[in-house]
Amino acid sequence: MTTDASSADAPRTSEPPRPGRITAAAAVVAAQGVVVAGLGVTMLAMLLAGSRADDTVQALTGAVTVLALAVLPLAAARGLWLRRRWSRGPAVIVQLMALPVGWQMAQNGGVWLAGGVAIALTALAVLGCLMSPAAAGALGVGPREHRDA
């Protein structure tokens, strides 16, 4: 006897496999979220360890803000992995925000140049993955046929 809950939890065999572009985009966006979260944790740890901050409230606000900003790419990565239609928008927004960050970092030269180039290239790669027809189809994004009733 099958219950509704067990049939809902059962894997769907009719669903096509996840395209590699979606998998790659989800992995990169998740990595971006982890890096941003790591930055927020580091900022918070430095503050708690007694790092000399001119304004403790401002430093705490900055750390909490960075941690909150990490939620967007992490949620988008999970949505991409699960092939949720809504996840493409936040993932694209994260990449569009990363491009000027990469540009600014690259303008400073030295080690910043390498970091800026890496950020910009990963953002462009994710945008390329998400804008492909295969990714759009897998996420259910794009034109739909109208059915006459």
ZIURGI-V538563 format. One record per pair of residues at least 6 apart in sequence whose ideal C-beta (glycine too) atoms are under 8 Angstrom apart, sorted by the first residue. I is the first residue (numbers start at 1). J is the second residue. D is the distance in whole Angstrom. If there is no record, write none. Layout:
i j d
I J D
I J D
//
This chain:
i j d
16 138 8
18 81 8
18 83 6
18 138 7
19 132 8
19 134 5
19 135 6
19 138 5
21 129 4
21 130 8
21 132 5
21 134 6
21 135 5
22 80 6
22 81 8
22 83 7
22 129 7
22 134 8
22 135 5
22 138 5
22 139 7
23 81 8
24 125 8
24 126 8
24 129 6
25 80 6
25 91 7
25 126 5
25 129 4
25 130 5
25 135 7
26 77 5
26 78 8
26 80 4
26 81 4
27 77 8
28 122 5
28 125 7
28 126 5
29 73 5
29 76 5
29 77 4
29 80 6
29 91 5
29 94 6
29 126 6
30 73 7
30 74 7
30 77 4
30 78 8
30 81 8
32 73 5
32 94 7
32 98 7
32 122 7
33 70 5
33 71 8
33 72 8
33 73 4
33 74 4
33 76 8
33 77 6
34 70 8
34 74 8
36 66 6
36 69 6
36 70 4
36 73 7
37 67 6
37 70 4
37 74 7
39 66 6
40 63 5
40 64 8
40 65 8
40 66 4
40 67 4
40 69 8
40 70 6
41 67 7
43 59 7
43 62 6
43 63 4
43 66 6
44 60 8
44 63 4
44 64 8
44 67 7
47 53 6
47 56 7
47 59 5
47 60 6
47 63 6
51 59 8
53 59 4
72 90 6
72 93 7
72 94 6
73 90 8
73 91 7
73 94 5
75 87 8
75 90 7
76 87 5
76 90 4
76 91 4
76 94 6
77 87 8
77 91 7
78 87 8
79 86 6
79 87 3
79 90 7
79 91 8
80 87 5
80 88 7
80 91 6
80 139 8
83 138 6
83 139 6
83 140 8
84 139 7
85 139 5
85 140 5
85 141 6
87 139 7
88 130 6
88 135 8
88 136 8
88 139 5
88 141 6
91 126 7
91 130 6
92 127 7
92 130 6
95 123 4
95 124 8
95 126 5
95 127 5
95 130 8
96 123 8
96 127 8
98 119 5
98 120 7
98 122 7
98 123 4
99 120 6
99 123 5
99 124 8
101 116 8
101 119 6
102 115 8
102 116 4
102 117 7
102 118 8
102 119 4
102 120 3
102 121 8
102 123 6
103 116 7
103 120 7
104 116 7
105 112 5
105 113 7
105 115 5
105 116 3
105 119 7
106 112 7
106 113 5
106 116 3
106 117 6
106 120 7
107 116 7
108 116 8
129 135 6
130 136 8
133 142 8
136 142 5
//
